[in-house]
């Protein structure tokens, strides 16, 4: 682009509105309401997660020594942990962790290589719950899944090493 050319303002097409208006025209005669914008939360979400952000370019050996199994193995500089103390590992916990993972990445414009999310449960997950999402033990107390939806949501079950 030449310097003297004005920058074109990038407009984002709101395809859901076009689609919604079309559906409204088609469905209104049969008494079906279509809502173009839907408020799903009464207030902006605040995630009840822990965030560990490395202040170094890479995790150091001293940092890795005090992180739990599974978590110490990540190369991501941002580690999100959704902690379930009274709840167990279940669909709701997975959904909640995935929402936080998605929203944090969208807000910070970071990718999956930059952010790793973990679902930390105080109760050992039941075998049938793990199987539902394809989780398998990759090392003692650390579960991962090859399923695309949850492949970036690991479950560590080992405790923190208090260090020297």
Buried (B, 14 or more C-beta within 10 A) or exposed (E): EEEEEEEEEEEEEEEEEEEBEEEBEEEEEEEEEBEEEEEEEEEEEEBEBEEBEBEEEEBEEEBEEEBBBBBBBBEBBBBBBBBBEEEBBBEEBBEBBBEBBEEBBEEEEBEEEEBBBBBBBEEEBEEEBBEBBBBEEBEEBBBBBEEEEBEBBBBBBBEEEEEE
